[in-house]
Amino acid sequence: MRQVQLQLVDPGYGIIHRLDVSQGGWFAADDEERLAPALVVSEAFYTAAGRPNLTTNPKVKLIGNQETTAVMIGVVPDPYPESPPSAYMLTGAAEQAGVPGSGPWQFKLWVQDGQADALKAAIISDLQRQFPGMQAQADRMDYASHGDPFATVQLAVGGIAGLVLLLGAVGMLNISMVTVRYRVREIGIRRSFGATSRRIFLGVMMESVVATAVAGMAGVMLAVAVVKNPWIESKIAPGLSHYPASPVEAAMLGLGSAVLVGALAGAIPALVAIRVKVIDAIRF
């Protein structure tokens, strides 16, 4: 006989906490109807039990208000090395098996960020109506429960990125101005053959826009490849089992910023180009 920490949960617990089941499976909705309650055990529990084959429905005796035989259906990794054996059981199955439970009890909801404040007030009001003699409290438990902790970092990185874009725009503007001065004869010849000011303007500005758009696409693809590299992910966030996908908004913002810089850097040289006259091109 060995004392084991038993946690009573609902089937949604594994989804909210993103538990990675290394063997077997997590609870299903109908597992509470089993005659022998189901257990999802930790790796330490599984090792102490002799690592039996889960397909044979290995049994474990539980001692509570009555002796109950449970069945192991899944194994989850230990939360930390040398952690003591632990197990999970559905709340309804524990009540039927006579397994005593003790608080504090928690009821967790996984909602969208914009729904948190509205649901918080509604949950507190609903719980107080159902349990008039008890005090109900609802709080956020995510990383942004006390404000966005990455806001300062985002502002700092955004400021640095804006400065880099400004310096890049100035450098590209200088290159475009020099290029236009060396293309006076070409522009004058195009004007002599009937090229309008609008066509000259778009031709010069689109060179900068296309160049920065191609560079922006290459930069976005390189950034995604670096950030989603498994080695990089394991070094940045070693405790996560599931990593978020690359945000599409960030990719669109990067590409849009590159195109905007190209448009701003090409607008002034394009204005200079449309002022070129045919007689100036002949004299050049």
N, C-alpha and C positions, 0 to 999 in steps of 0.2 A: 504494500500500500504506500502511495506517495502523494503528498499534497501538491496540487497543481492549480495555478491561477486560471480560473474559468471566467470568460467574459461573455455575457449574454448580449446578443446583437440581433438585428433584423437583416434580411437578405441584402438590403441596400448599403449596409455598412462597408462591404468589400468594394463597392463601386465608388463610394464617396472617398474612402481612404486609399483607393487604388492598390489594394492588396494583390500581390503577384503570387498566384498559386503555383508552386513548383511541381506538385504532383496532385493527381486527382482533380477535384473541382470545388468551387465555392457553393454555398447553399442555393437551392432553388426555392421557389415560392411554395411548393408543396412538401418541402422537407419537414414541416411541422406536423404533418399527418403520419409520419413514420411511426411504427410501433416501437422501434428502437431508435432513439434520438440520434441525429447525425452530429459529428464532431469534425471541425477543421482544426488541426493541431499544428503547433510550431515544429520547426526542425529539431529542436532539443527534445520535445515530447516524442516525436517520431523515432529519434535515435534511442531514447530510453525504452521505448516499446519494442525495440529489436528490429526496426525498419521492415515491417511486414509488407507484403504485396497488397496494395489497396483493392485490387480486383477481387480478392478473396473476402472482402468485407470484414477486416479485422475488428475484433470487439474489445471494448474497454469497460470495466466495471466502475460505476460512479456510486459513491456513498453519500447520500443526503438524508432527507426524511425517509427515504426508502432506497433499497439497493436497485440500481438500474443498469442495464447493459446498453452501452452506446456503440455506435459504429463510426470508425474513422473514414471520412470520404475525401479529405484533402489535406495538403501540407503547405504551409506558408513559411517563408524564410524567417529566421530569427531577427528581431529588431536590432540586436547588437551582439557581438561575440560573447560567448559564455553566458547568455541569458538563460534564466530558469525555464523549465517546461511550462507551456501555456496552451490554452485551447479556446475555441469559440463554439458557442451553441446558440441556437435560436431561442428567443425569449419564450415563445409559446411551447416549444418542446421541453424547455426547462421546467415550466409550470406543470406540465403533464407528468414529468418524471419526478417531481417533488424535489428538484434541486433548489436549495434556498438561494435567494439573491439579496444583495444589499446595495444601497445607493452609494453615491448619488447617481440618479438616472439622468440620462441626457437624450434629448430628441433633436436630431440634426437634419437640416434641410439643405439641399444643394440647389441654389437659385442663381439667377443672373444678377450681375452687380447692380443694375438699376432697380431691381425689385427688392433689395435687401431692406431698405428703410421702411417701405410700405408694409412688407410682410412682417417686420419686427413688431410694429404696433398691433397688427391684426392677430398675430400669434399670442402675444401677451394678453390681449383682451379675451381671446377665445379660451385660453387656459384658465384665466381667472374665473370665467363663467362656469367652466366644468369643475374646477376645484376651488370653491369659494373660500375654504379655510386655509389655503396654501398660498405662498408667495411665488409668483411666476416671473421669470426673468429670461429675456432673449437677447443674445449678443452675437455679433459677428466673430468668427474664429479664423478668418482667412488672413493673409498677409497685410491686407489693406484695412483691417478693422480699426486702426488708429490713424488713418491717413495713408497715402501712398508713400512707402519708404524710399521709392526710387525717384521721387519727383525732383530732388536736388541733383541727383546724378543725371537725370534726363535733361535738366536745364543746363548743367555744365557741359554735357556732351553736345547738346544743341547749339550752345554758344560757340564751342570750338568748331563744330561743323559749319556754322554760319561764317566764321572768320576764314576758314579754309576755302569755302565757296567764294567769298569776296576776293581773296587773294588770287584764286584761280580765274575769276572773271576779269580782274585787272590785267593779269598776264595774257589772257586770251585776247583782250581788247587791244593791247599793244601789238600783238602779233597780227591781228586782223587789220589794224591801221597801216602797218608797214606793208602788208600784202596788197592792200588797196592802192597804196602809192606806187607800187611796182606794176600794177595792172591798169594804169591810166590809159596806156595805148590800147589795150584790149577792150576796155570799157568804151573808149571813144569810137573804136571801130564798130562795136555792137550798136552804139547810138547812131552811127552813120548809116547802118543798115536797117534802121527803124525800130530798134529796141526801145520800149517805153521806160519811163522812170520806175514804174511799178515792177516791171520785169527785172530791171537792174537791181532794185532794192531787194526783192525776194531772192534773187540769185545769190547775192552776197550774204544775206542774213541766213539763208538756208544752209550754206556751207558750215557756219558755226553751229546751227541747231542740229544738223545731222551728225556732225563730229561729236558733240557733247551727248547726243542721244545714244550713239553707239558706245561711247565711253561709259555712260550711265548704266546701260544694259550689262556691259562686261563687269562693272563694279558690283552691281546687284547680284549677278550670278556668282562672282567670286566670294562675296560676303556670305551668301546662303551656303555655299560649299564649305566655307571655313566654320561657320557657326554650327552647322548640322553635322560636322565631322564627329564620329563617335568618340575619338580621343579627346577632342576639345570639350564635348559635352560632359564626359566623365571627370574632367579636371575642373570645370566651372561649377557643376552641380553634381557631386558624387553621390548624394543621398537620394536622387530622384530615380524612380523606375520608369516613368513615362515623361518624355520631354515634349514641350509644346511645339507646334509647327511654326515655321517661319511666318511672321505676320505679313499678309498681303499689303496692308496699309504702309508698312515700312518700305517695302519694295517700290510701291507706287510713289511714295514721297521722295525716295532717292532718285528715281527716274525722272519725276517731275522737276525736282530741283536742278538736275543736270540740264534738262531741256530749257528751263527758265534762264539759267546762267548763259547758255548758248545764245538764247534770243536776246538777252540784254547786251552780251558782248558783241553780237553781230549787228545790232540796230544802229549804233553810231557809225561804224565803218560803212554800213549800207547807205546812211544819209549822206556821207561824204561822197560815196560813189555816184549817187544820182545827180550830184552837182558838177560832175565832170562834163566838160563841153568838148565837142568834136575838134575845135580849133586848138584846145589845150593838148589833146592827144596827138595832134600833128606836130606841135612844137616840142612835145616831150622827148 
